């Protein structure tokens, strides 16, 4: 999905026209997604129609809730690292973003992995 056929409001009655910015390609659960440079991951995913970002340990779906970094419902795995807040993290070209299942899984060789 390209930015031209997404679900964004391009002409807002109060905010005006959505400014032109470069498109950034990344993947979500293995499929290509396009965002706008500088926007949070969650904005690009919402524009692409994605609503479930993680599941609880019991398998219940979760998406964005507060969207200001307080609740943690938007946690995703980015480039193998779990617990990334999609509402606070800008989209980066080439990133691999995945649905986080339960508490997520850290790569065994990650130096920042919690003990």
Beta strands, then each sheet from edge to edge (+ up, - down):
strand 1: 11-12
strand 2: 16-17
strand 3: 23-28
strand 4: 31-36
strand 5: 54-55
strand 6: 61-62
strand 7: 75-78
strand 8: 81-85
strand 9: 96-101
sheet 1: 1+ 2-
sheet 2: 4+ 3- 9- 5- 6+
sheet 3: 4+ 3- 9- 7+ 8-
end
